[in-house]
Amino acid sequence: MKVRLAGDTLLLVDFEPVIDPQVNGQVVALGHAVRRRAVPGVRDVVPGYRSLGIHFDPLRTDLVALERTVRAEGHLLEAASAVVASRTVEIPVRYGGADGPDLDEVARFAGCSPQEVIAQHVSTTYRVYMLGFVPGFAYLGRVPSAIAAPRHRVPRERVPAGSVGIAGQQTGVYPIESPGGWQLIGRTSAVMFDPLREPASLLEAGDLVRFVPV
């Protein structure tokens, strides 16, 4: 674990530079621990694939004390091999047709039928590694290698909210209408992000996700 400043208002905690559930589990667990400490001036704690961003107010935060807290929680985490308990969220998906315009394309990439693509996509329990891109967009992995089709070279200008896509070994759900280049294989009626809901995002880092065909 390495702790470093990344600008005037961000402390960045780096773990091993790999995409791995255990490494990401450490990131998520440390994020929960830092939030529990409620350090004065800390504005937000943001887990990534293998790093944790801690946003702070430089006028209110004792940076030395914050770094000491982060290192202490990191050492406790290592000593206890702590793992944050995960919840599993099921997301219903209508695959193919107008809801999944790229399903046939992914099937051609995989050399199989569209039904086999669906079967592979729902066969895996995915981990939420991080949220980003737009509010509520969760990066899920890993997609079975046979259907891990690359993203489009030219993104669509508009992807409907609820669209389920694949980009290499990642899959995810577009929470709002936005541009996007992922291969669209289905769509869900689940509301991924609602600013009037608490919490606003349906998913958070560390969650597990299962897609259910409907």
N, C-alpha and C positions, 0 to 999 in steps of 0.2 A: 504494500500500500504506500503510495507516494502522495503527499499533500503539497499543493503549490497554488500560488496566486495566478489567476488568469484575468488580469485587468484590475480595475479599482474596486469592483464590487462583487467579485466571484472567487470563491475558493474551490479548487478542483481537486478531487480525490481520485487518483488513478489506481486501478487494479491491473491484473495481468491482461495484456492486450490481445484477448481472444474473445470470441463469441461462444460462451459456455454457460450452461444453466447454473453451475456452482458458483462461478465468478459473479454472474448477475445476481445470484442469491445473496452474496456478500454485499453487493452494492445496495440492494433493496433493504437488507437488514440494517446496514449502517444508516441509510436514510431514515428508517423508522426510529432508530436510536437517537439520531440528531434531532428529529422533530420532538421526541419525548423530552429532551433536555430543555427545549424552549429557550434557547440562548437569545438574550436581548439583541434586537437589530437584525436577526435572521429573517429574511423576507420569504424565501422559498427554498425547498430542497428538492432537487430534480435528479432522479436516477436515470442513467443511460445504460447502454449495453455493458460497458465495463468501467464506467466512471460515475462519480456523483458530483453534481454541481450544487454548491451552497451559495445562494445569492444573499448578500448582506448589505445593510445600510452602513457605509463607512463612518457616518457621523454618530452612530449609536452603538457600534459593535467594537468590543475589545478583541481585535484580531488575534492577539497572542492567546487570549483565553479561549477563543473559538477553535483555534488550531489545536490547543491542548485538549479540549473536549473531544474533538474529532479523533485525535490519536488515541486517547484513552478508550473511547468506544470501539475503535478499530482493534485495539489489543484485546479487549474483552470479547469481541466477536471471534477473533482468532483462537483465543483460549477455550471458548465454549463451543466453537464450531456451530454458532447459532444459525438457524434457518427460520425465516419468517413463514408461518403457516400460510399456505396458499388456499384460495377458494377457487372452485371450478364454476365457470359461467357457460351455459349452453346458449348458442346463438342459432336460431332457425334460419335456413337459407333456401331460397328458390333458385335452383341452378338452371343455367342455360336459357335459351330463347332471348327475349328482349332484356331479361334480367342479367344474363351472362353472355354478352355478345362475343366474348373471346374463348368460350368453352371449346368450340371446335378447333380453334387455333392451338390451344394448349394440348388437345388430344393429338393433333398432327405432330406437335413437338415431341410428345411422349410416345408416339407410335401405338396408340391404343384408342379405344372408343371413348366418347364423352362420358358414358356411364362409369367406365373404369377410372377416369379422372375424378369424378365425383366420389367414387368409392375410396380412392386414395386420399382425397382431401379430407374426408370425414373420418379417416382411420386413425388420425393422429390427435393427441391432446397437445395443444400448442401453449407455449409459455409467452406471456406478455413481457417482453424484454424492456420496453420503454414506450413512452408516448412522445409524439412530436409531429412535425409537419403542419398540422392544423389541430385545434383543440379536440381532444378525444380520440385522435388517431393512434391506435396501438400497433406496434410492430411485433408480429407474432412469428415464432419459429419453433422447429424448422419444418419446412415443407418437404415431403418425400422427394428424394432426388429425381425420380422418374418424371415428375410433373413440375419441376422447378424451372419453369419457362422464364426467360429474361423479359424485362420490361420493354415496352414499345420504344423504338428509337425516337418517334415523334409523339409526345403526350397528347391526349385529348384535352381540349379546352374546357370541357365540362364533363365531370363524372357525377352521376346522381348520388345523393346521400343514400347510404346503406349498401352501396356496391361492395362486393367482396372480390378482392384481387390477389394475384400472385405476382411476385417479382423475385425471381431466383428462389432462394430458400426462405424468403419471407412471405407471409400472407397477412392480410389486414382488411379492415372495413372502413370505407370512407364515411366519416361521421356527418359531413355536410357536403353540399355540392361544391366541387372545386376542380381545378385542373388536375390531371394525373396520368401517369404512364403505365400503370400496372395492368396486367392481363385480367380482365373482368370475367369471372366465371359464374357469378350469382349475385343475389341481392337479399338483404334481410329487412324485416320490418322493425327490428330492434332499434331503439333510439340510443345511439352511441354517446351523444353529448347533448345535454340540456342545461343551459345556464341557470334555469330556475329550479333545477333539481339539486339535492345534496346527497352524495357528491355529484357534481355535474357530469363527470365522465363515468360511463358504465364500467369501464375497465381501469385497472391501475397496474403498475409494474409489479410483477410477481404473481399475478393471477394466472390461472390456467383456463384455457378456452377449448370447448368442443363445438364443432359445427354440426348441426342436425339438419338433414335435408327434409324439406316440406313440399 
